């Protein structure tokens, strides 16, 4: 790794979540822009957005969204911390974006998978289902995987079996990813 001179692929996506009924959602992800960016410029942008925040230093207007398996998270955050990234700049979901929800062969497909995972995680699981099912903090990621698996997409079955009961699985809504 070349430190802050390393180039990373950055994608900006538009996400639209439509609620058909309480048991079905449609998630649309539209490509807006893909490009290579040096880590230095990404850190500069996120720092600038934090400085524009409202009165608090913990408020950030922009985040870097990623999805990685939980076992790799400590190493990633340690390296990014050494490069000057703050933990609150990065929104992470416990998933392997190469396999969840679709198998990805291109880098653009991996970025699209990350957008799908975050859309289901934030707009459906965290905002709509967390209160209804009284989900604790550790169950939100497992519920996101369970929604994807119930809808017929790839998901982490071991994570679902560890944290969710089978009767809860039957109550979850279905998602259509387009």
N, C-alpha and C positions, 0 to 999 in steps of 0.2 A: 504494500500500500504506500502511496506517495504522500501520505498525510493530507494536508488541506489542498494539495494540487490534484488529488484524485478526482476523477470525473465520475459522476453518478447520473443515471437517467432519471429525470424528473418529469412527472406528468401532472397536468392540471385537467381535472375531469368535472363535468357537470353531472350531478346526481339528482334524480327525481324519484320520489317514493309516493306511490298512489295507493290509497287504501280502497280496495274494491268492497270489502265488507270486513267484519272483525276477524274473519278467518282466512282472508286472502289479501296479499299485497303484491304490487308490481313495482319492481325496482329497475329504473332505466339509467344507464351510464352512457354518457356521450363523450367522445374524445374531444377535448378542446385543444390541447397542445402538448407535445412531447419534445423533449430536448435534453441535451447533455449540459451539465452544469458542474463547475468545480465546487467542492465542499466549502471552500472559502466564501464563495458568493452565496451559497445557501445559508451559511452561518451568519453572514452579514445581513441578509434579508430578514431572517427570523429575529435577529437582535434589533433591527430597525423597527419591525412590527411590534416588538415588546415595548420599545421606547415610546411608541405612539399610543400605547394602552391607556385606559382610563386611569385613575389615581393610583392603582396598585401595581407593584412590580410583578405580581404573580399573574396578571392578566395578559394574555397574548392573543392578538387578533388572528394570526396565522399559525398553523401547525404543520409539521411534516408527518404524514400518515404512513404507517408501515405495518406489515404483518410478518411476524417471525415466530417460530416455536418458542415456548417459554423457557426452554433449557438454554437457548442462545441469548436471551435478553440481558443477563448480567454482563456478559462479555461485550455485547454491542454497546450498552450504556457506559461501560467503563472506557471503551475506546473513544466513543463520541464525547465523553466528559473530558478526556485528555486533549481532544481537539477543540474544546471550547464550546461544545453544545450543552445546553441546559436540558435537564430531563423533562421539564414541562413543555418544551417545544415539540416533543415527539409523542404522537398518539399511536400506541401499539395495540394490536389485537393478537391473541394467542392462536396463530394459524400458520400453516405452511402455504404461502401464496402460489407455489408451483403446482400444488395438487388441489387446493380448496378455493372456490367451488368447482372450477373447471381445471382440467389438465392443461398446463401452459407450455407451449413450445417456443414462443417468442417472448422477448422482454416486455413488449407492449401488452401481451396477454397477462403477464404477471402483474403489471400495474393495474390493469382492468380488474383482476381478481382482488387486489387490495381495495380498490374502490367499492366493489360489490360487498366485500366482507365488512368494511367500515359502514356502509349504508345500512346493511341489515343490523349490524351491532348497535349503531347509534340511533337510527330513526325508528327501528322496530323494537329491538330488545330493550334498550335503555329507556327510551321515551314512552313507549306504549305498553310494554309488557312487565316492566320492573315493578310497578305498583300493583298491577292486577294479580301477578303471581307471587308477590312479596319476595323477590329474588334477592339473595344476599350477594355481596360483592364477588365472591368466587364463582357464583353460578351464572353470571351474565355471559361469559365467553362460552360456557358449555351450552347455554340456551341458544346462543347464536348458531353454534354447530348443530344443535338438535333441529332448529328451524330449517337449516340447509339440508340436513339429512332427510327430514320429513318431506321436503319438497323434491327430493330425488337428485340432489347434488352431492358432490364429495364432501365429507366432513370427518372430523376426528372422532371415531367411535369410542375409543378408550376414554377420552375426556367426557363424553356424554354419559357413559356408563358409571363413571366415578361420581358424578355430581347430580344427575337427574334421575328421578323415579320414572318408571314406565307409564304410570298414570298421568304424569305431567306432560309426557311426550304426546299423548293423545289430544291434549287441549291446545297445543301450539298451532299457530296459523301456518299457512303455506305461503311460499314466496315464489314469484315468477321473475327470473332475471333476464332482462332484455338489453 
